[in-house]
Amino acid sequence: MKANVHPTYYKNAKVTCVCGNAFTTGSTQENIRVEICAACHPFFTGQQKFVDTQGQVEKFGKKQQIAQEKQAERAKIMEARAAKVKTEKGDKPSLKDLLLAARKNAAS
């Protein structure tokens, strides 16, 4: 190995997690701080825990809520359109109905 090229290797580097768990390992840094470790990770603990550093979970929830509101509003609009078309069709006979009536009158 060349001298003064490689970083210092610490055999007993201390790793500290946000949850309070601490353990030692080998690293080029003497102290390491992490957000998730094996003691608090959902895969290892079996409990679901959201790590939300930028508000992404709340942002996703808001988008879902807005989408549901828009979908309900769209359903109301479609119901109103269907009711309007139904009332308009009930007032006037369609062209097809008029042609059928004319054929019947002409045949008799």
BELZIBEL-V494684 format. One record per pair of residues at least 12 apart in sequence whose C-alpha atoms are under 10 Angstrom apart, sorted by the first residue. I is the first residue (numbers start at 1). GAP is how many residues later the second one is. If there is no record, write none. Layout:
i: <I/I>
gap: <GAP/GAP>
//
This chain:
i: <6/7/7/7/8/8/8/8/9/9/9/9/9/10/10/10/10/10/10/10/10/11/11/11/11/11/11/11/12/12/12/12/12/12/12/13/13/13/13/13/13/13/13/14/14/14/14/14/14/14/15/15/15/15/15/15/15/15/16/16/16/16/16/16/16/17/17/17/17/17/17/17/17/17/18/18/18/18/18/18/19/19/19/19/19/19/19/20/20/20/20/21/21/21/21/21/21/22/22/22/23/35/36>
gap: <22/20/21/22/19/20/21/22/17/18/19/20/21/14/15/16/17/18/19/20/21/13/14/15/16/17/18/19/12/13/14/15/17/18/19/12/13/14/15/16/17/18/19/12/13/15/16/17/18/19/12/14/15/16/17/18/19/22/15/16/17/18/19/20/21/15/16/17/18/19/20/21/22/23/15/16/17/18/19/22/15/16/17/18/20/21/22/15/17/19/20/13/15/16/17/18/19/12/15/17/14/16/15>
//
